[in-house]
Amino acid sequence: MRLYDSLTREVREVVPVDGRTVKIYSCGPTVYRYIHIGNMRSFMLGDLIRRALRFEGHPVRWVMNITDVGHMTDEVTDSGRDKMELAEADEGLSAAEIAQKYTEAFLHDADLVGIQRADLYPRATEHIPEMIAIIQRLLERGHAYEVDGTVYYDVTTFPEYGKLSGNTLDQLRAGHRQEVATDPNKRHPEDFALWKKAGPNRLLKWPSPWGEGFPGWHIECSAMSMKHLGERFDIHTGGNDNKFPHHEDEIAQSEGAVGHPVVSIWVHGGFLQMGGQKMAKSARNITRVTDLAEQGIDPLAYRLLCFGTRYRSEMDFSWEALEGQNRRLTDLRRRMAEWSAAPRPERLSPAGTELDRRFREAVSDDLDMPQALVVVNETVGAAGLAPGERYALLASWDAVLGLDLERDVRERWEPGPEVLELVRRRDRARSAKDWTAADEIRSRLQAMDLEVMDTPEGTKVRPRR
Ligand SMILES: [Zn+2]
């Protein structure tokens, strides 16, 4: 598996630092409003990397944070108000209620576009002590200074500042000359806050060695990634807009605290545009995943649409293109249902083997999903490929594609006489309290790739997803 590393600007092989499990950290949602399909494209990138690595046989641990404090309305100058507190004022709910509401909405929408749940969703508000510990290490190592209850990172102590985004201090300084106001407590205008003193109206605040306050946005990702994945881990993902200042500052914090590189590969996804504009609340072109369903479109068609563009490129969204992919997905599932009746091959034919090789190569080549879709198309149309072989190939690739290609097969499925007989025997065994026999029959049904459910009406079975 090879991925483009935004830091070294080259495509690099994924080699787990612990020699076994690939550890991935993804910047997750800020939960003060609904997530739109543009944000979702960036979260789908983390899911796709995990699916692709598992497809290659790697164990993976995936952590995605939930930002429920510290994300300000103005990140570049760190002035402005906390987005959670603004939402609180807007909605009349407490910050915790707002975080809960939008976290649930996010997970719901993520499920709909086929994002498999991460192994862990740590919340910023539950990691304040870890953030304080890193800030203390930065103070001890001379990377930070405190002024009147606020702690700043001194960017001049980290000579590599700017290595990810290209925003070096020289360049930033040129930009700052035009700016009017900077915080007079900062030693340098480019310094950023690690911890901020709470003002009198601040609701979200915690005690700290520097008095009551709250963390800056960036420190949460240093704290949560290193707590849950260790001081060296493999992949960090985010959107292009996270490169600066968020990830640049995370690198300065994490490497400043531990004294060595933490992340092996930085992966960034491109924006989603609508009518040539970045999808953003301010541009009033927001679409939620649930809006797609309301338009009669399967949210997984959006997933398929995204595969048509390389993840690093900006992608233009149009309803026409989405409707086209919705028809394509419906057609794929219908064909799968037709082919499902055909016998599966014992082994792949030479043509099938070649298609499988090309699909796998496309996925492991920095997630070349447009090329993977070319192989899918060829498989659907290839002359001389038996229907059962087409089915077997597409069903196995769906572990990466996540398009639920066997949905129609499942929905149209009827148990055959052999299965019906096993179900009857199991119900008789259960009535007779012969649990050994009932368990033995359950195992036999499961070995036939069936899910076995005990219901008040007796045993029910259906194909396993
Ligand atoms: Zn982050």
Residues whose N, C-alpha, C, O or C-beta is under 5 A from the ligand:
A	BS01	ZN	C27 C221
